[in-house]
């Protein structure tokens, strides 16, 4: 089993969700987060004063999938979230040892 974490631009969320639902992804956890990558934020002017915005708003998606679906989902995420501009985000993939459904004790891929 794999955990796929994607950090994406907020304006891409609807497009990414639709693409994932379109290929049958059933469970997604979505969080609003803040952070920066190489771009280190940007400078803005507000009421004549210049200030630096170093933590930019992002959206984090967490998806747990069987190993056999991981590459397909990574491909869909990459395509749907890409704008071609700096700050599009990152995808992280981790191996998951065990999953337990709290309601009935199911374990492994059946608990997904």
PyMOL commands that set and color helices and strands:
alter all, ss='L'
color gray80, all
select helices_A, chain A and resi 10-22+67-81+108-111
alter helices_A, ss='H'
color red, helices_A
select strands_A, chain A and resi 2-8+29-35+42-46+49-53+56-65+89-95
alter strands_A, ss='S'
color yellow, strands_A
deselect
rebuild
show_as cartoon
